[in-house]
């Protein structure tokens, strides 16, 4: 796969990713999403299909198969998503439903990838990933302390600073 995801995750997170890629989260069934033309990724043009699929998932995460969105993201080598090892265990702490955790995780990937499709710049966007997870969080009607902190920061216009601080407090083990 061309998905430039840096998997710095625990086994539980990796299992969630696999479940999502296999379509194990429910939602409407969806077929494979065609990979964008190589020239599109090379020229940095807006990947309208990728944005469309991401926006569809974020608009209705309970009824759109996240595997379709993840496949659209994974088929584009112009996207890089870094998944901190503490993402599920620290940011989604308090969410007991595994399906909800998987949807939050997919929201994080969608939020992180979307601006990369739009501006054509391959660069991890942690704060944008948190924004995507927050959209899913609100849609699911969840309430957890860590996500409420993020939501308050988003409402106050300080999500980027909050995200940087969160990453500093939850360092990932070195990949080397």
C-alpha positions in Angstrom: 0.0 0.0 0.0 1.1 3.5 -0.7 -0.3 4.8 2.6 2.6 6.5 4.3 1.3 6.0 7.8 4.0 5.9 10.5 2.5 3.3 12.8 3.8 4.1 16.2 1.0 2.4 18.0 0.3 -0.2 20.5 -1.1 -3.6 19.5 -4.6 -2.6 20.5 -4.5 0.4 18.1 -3.0 -1.8 15.3 -5.9 -4.2 15.8 -8.4 -1.4 15.5 -6.7 -0.3 12.2 -6.9 -3.8 10.8 -10.6 -4.0 11.9 -11.3 -0.8 10.1 -9.4 -1.8 6.9 -11.4 -5.0 6.9 -14.7 -3.1 7.3 -15.3 -4.6 10.7 -17.0 -1.5 12.1 -20.3 -1.8 10.4 -21.8 1.0 8.5 -22.8 0.8 4.9 -20.8 -1.6 2.7 -18.6 0.0 0.2 -16.5 -1.3 -2.6 -12.9 -0.5 -3.3 -12.0 3.1 -4.0 -9.8 3.6 -7.1 -6.3 5.0 -6.5 -5.9 8.5 -7.8 -4.0 9.0 -11.0 -0.2 9.2 -10.3 0.0 12.6 -12.1 -2.5 14.0 -9.6 -0.3 13.1 -6.6 2.8 14.3 -8.4 1.5 17.7 -9.3 0.0 18.4 -5.9 -3.5 19.1 -7.3 -6.5 18.8 -5.0 -7.5 15.2 -4.7 -11.3 15.8 -5.0 -12.2 12.2 -4.6 -10.2 11.8 -1.4 -11.7 15.0 0.0 -15.2 13.8 -1.0 -14.8 10.4 0.7 -13.3 12.0 3.8 -16.1 14.6 4.0 -18.7 11.9 3.6 -17.3 9.9 6.4 -16.9 12.9 8.8 -20.4 14.1 8.0 -22.0 10.7 8.9 -19.5 8.5 10.7 -22.1 6.0 12.0 -23.5 5.2 8.5 -20.5 5.5 6.2 -18.1 2.6 6.2 -14.8 3.9 7.5 -12.9 1.2 5.5 -13.9 3.0 2.3 -12.4 6.3 3.6 -9.3 4.6 4.9 -8.8 2.8 1.6 -9.1 6.2 -0.3 -6.4 7.6 2.0 -4.2 4.6 1.9 -4.1 4.5 -1.9 -2.5 8.0 -2.1 1.3 8.1 -1.5 1.0 11.9 -1.1 -0.4 11.5 2.4 1.5 10.9 5.6 -0.3 10.2 8.9 1.6 9.7 12.1 -0.3 7.8 14.7 1.2 8.4 18.2 1.3 5.3 20.4 -0.7 7.0 23.1 -3.5 8.1 20.8 -6.1 5.5 21.7 -4.9 4.9 25.3 -4.6 8.6 26.3 -6.8 10.7 24.0 -9.7 8.3 23.7 -9.5 7.1 27.3 -13.0 6.6 28.8 -14.5 5.4 25.5 -15.5 1.9 26.3 -17.2 0.9 23.1 -14.7 -0.6 20.7 -16.7 0.5 17.6 -16.7 4.1 18.9 -12.9 4.0 19.5 -12.4 2.6 16.0 -14.6 5.4 14.5 -12.7 8.0 16.5 -9.4 6.6 15.2 -10.8 6.7 11.6 -11.9 10.3 12.3 -8.3 11.1 13.3 -6.9 9.6 10.1 -9.5 11.5 8.0 -8.8 14.8 9.7 -5.1 14.4 9.4 -5.2 13.4 5.7 -7.8 15.9 4.5 -5.7 19.1 4.4 -2.9 17.1 2.7 -5.3 16.2 -0.1 -6.4 19.9 -0.3 -3.0 21.6 -0.3 -0.9 18.8 -1.8 1.7 19.0 1.0 2.6 15.6 2.4 3.1 16.4 6.1 1.5 14.9 9.2 -1.2 17.2 10.7 -1.8 16.0 14.2 -4.1 18.9 15.2 -6.2 18.4 12.1 -6.4 14.7 13.0 -7.7 15.7 16.4 -10.3 17.9 14.7 -11.4 15.0 12.6 -11.7 12.8 15.8 -13.7 15.6 17.4 -16.2 15.7 14.6 -16.8 12.0 15.1 -16.8 12.4 18.9 -19.6 15.0 18.7 -21.6 12.9 16.1 -21.5 9.9 18.5 -22.5 12.0 21.5 -19.6 10.9 23.6 -18.2 12.6 26.7 -14.7 12.0 28.0 -12.3 14.4 29.9 -9.4 14.3 27.3 -11.7 14.9 24.3 -13.6 17.6 26.2 -10.3 19.3 26.8 -9.6 19.2 23.0 -13.1 20.4 22.3 -12.7 23.4 24.6 -9.3 24.2 22.9 -11.0 24.0 19.5 -13.8 26.3 20.7 -11.2 28.7 22.1 -9.2 28.7 18.9 -6.2 27.1 20.6 -6.4 23.6 19.3 -3.0 23.7 17.6 -1.3 24.8 20.8 -3.2 22.2 22.8 -2.2 19.5 20.3 1.4 20.4 20.5 1.3 20.3 24.3 -0.6 17.0 24.2 2.1 15.5 22.0 4.8 16.8 24.3 3.1 15.2 27.3 2.6 11.8 25.5 5.9 11.2 23.7 6.0 8.2 21.4 8.8 5.7 21.8 11.6 6.2 19.3 11.1 4.3 16.1 14.8 3.7 15.9 
